[in-house]
Amino acid sequence: MKKILLIGIVAGLLVFAGISGAAMMGPGTGTIGGTMGSVMLQMPMAQQMFSYGPTSGPVTGSDVTTMMPIGVGSVAMGGTNLGVQVATGQFASPADMYFALYAPSVDPFNIYMMHSDGSLQPVSSGMEPWMTGVTSVNQPLFGNIPTSALPKGTYYMGLMATPAGANMSTYYLWMTNFTIQ
């Protein structure tokens, strides 16, 4: 099952990297790290992928198709700081979360996964969830990074939610990007 998940993440990010021309989104609106009303997000029943352009803050809610759970800070609007924030609405049952990063200008051969200890490891070193058994996420990642400290190029990120534990053949995968020029 982990092989299926790995293939989904890798394929999704690579396809997104190849077709990414999404319009730049404005600052995130909606609820950050909470839910809109009392409607909870249902666990995935299939493999669903969603892509969106960069947004400064995550946009959550009760509709997985319009959520934008990864915000990138001011770099979304051409600013000089990267501040990755990940937030989802409230899931109806526990989920395992996977966070992936692909930076072809830094390393065109590897997609990196965030491990539970906060380290980024190439997918070739194994798959492990970033978070396990959570019903929501609201986490900043990496701190505030000046874009001048990063190589120029386009960076791709993905957040995947799977039912906690066993069924890794169904998931939601949200993908976004940002560019440093």
C-alpha positions, 0 to 999 in steps of 0.5 A: 500500500505504501508503494501506491501512496508513494506513486500517487505523491510522486506522480501528482507532484511531477504532473503538477510541476509539468503543468503548473501555470496556475494563476497567483492567488491572493492572500488566504481567506476563510478559516485558518486551522478550523472549520466553517460551521460544524460540517466536518471533512469526510475521509477520502473514498477515492484518490483525489488530487487538487492543485492551486496557485500560491496563496499567502495563507492556508484556506480551510473549510468544509469542502476539500475541493476548494481548500488550499491547505498550504500557504507560503507567506508573502512569496505568494505575492512576489514578496521576499519571505517564505513562511509555509503554513499548513492548515486543514479543517476538522476531519470526521475521523483520524487521518495520517498526513504526508507533506512533500517538497520538490525543488528541481532547481536544488535537486531535480532527482528527489522529492522530499518527504517531511518525517515526524521529527521535522526532517526532510528525507528523500522518498527513496529513504522510505515513506512515513507520515508527517503526522499520524492519527490527527483530526486537523492540522495547523502548523507552521513549517521551516520558520520565516525564510528570506527568499534571498537565502534560497536558489531561484526556481519553482518549488512544489509542495503537496499535502496528502491526507489518508485514513489513519492506519490501514487504507492508504489507497484512498487519499486527498492530495493538495498541491501548490507551488511558488517561484523565486525569481 
